[in-house]
Amino acid sequence: MRPTMSTTSAIPTELPDRLCTWCKVPMKKRLVGGQQFVHYTCPKCVFQHTTRLGPALPPVKH
């Protein structure tokens, strides 16, 4: 029996690709933060970037 995936989860092949800002090579990607963020790492220069999946959260009121 195959495990079912929710409609909000994404597998790495469905995550948006990103080129390194400096090297212009494809970055490695993985889900982090309870699968709410995509973390990118350049295999060449180790530049890192994180992007939120889905809508941004409303600002926190203090």
C-alpha atoms as one frame of an Amber mdcrd trajectory, in Angstrom:
protein
   0.000   0.000   0.000   1.401   3.408  -0.967   1.448   6.217   1.599  -0.816
   9.109   0.718   0.458  12.656   0.513  -1.533  15.679   1.533  -2.174  18.328
  -1.086   0.038  20.810   0.777   3.178  18.663   0.915   5.689  18.836  -1.898
   8.385  16.444  -3.005  11.809  17.829  -3.991  11.137  17.424  -7.727   8.096
  19.720  -7.405   9.943  22.440  -5.488  10.933  25.548  -7.450  14.476  25.495
  -8.827  16.867  28.330  -8.071  20.230  29.331  -9.488  22.955  30.548  -7.143
  23.098  34.337  -7.015  26.898  34.259  -7.382  27.846  31.091  -9.323  24.698
  30.700 -11.469  24.697  26.913 -10.867  21.538  25.010  -9.777  21.228  24.941
  -5.999  20.397  21.879  -3.881  17.016  22.142  -2.165  15.261  20.600   0.837
  12.148  21.230   2.910  12.615  22.643   6.427  10.474  24.180   9.173   7.679
  21.624   9.130   7.741  21.658   5.311   6.831  25.373   5.261  10.145  26.554
   3.763  12.514  25.516   0.972  16.181  25.779   1.972  18.615  26.171  -0.942
  22.371  25.557  -0.753  24.885  26.135  -3.549  27.121  23.063  -4.030  29.939
  25.266  -5.320  30.218  28.302  -3.001  27.839  27.244  -0.159  25.604  30.339
  -0.617  22.299  29.716   1.218  18.764  31.028   0.763  15.391  30.113   2.300
  11.979  30.735   0.701   8.518  30.334   2.282   6.066  28.033   0.549   2.542
  29.388   0.350   1.239  32.736   1.618   3.179  34.902   4.061   1.991  35.082
   7.654   0.305  38.269   8.922   2.550  40.623  10.942   2.846  39.920  14.658
   1.220  42.551  16.881   3.059  43.341  20.115
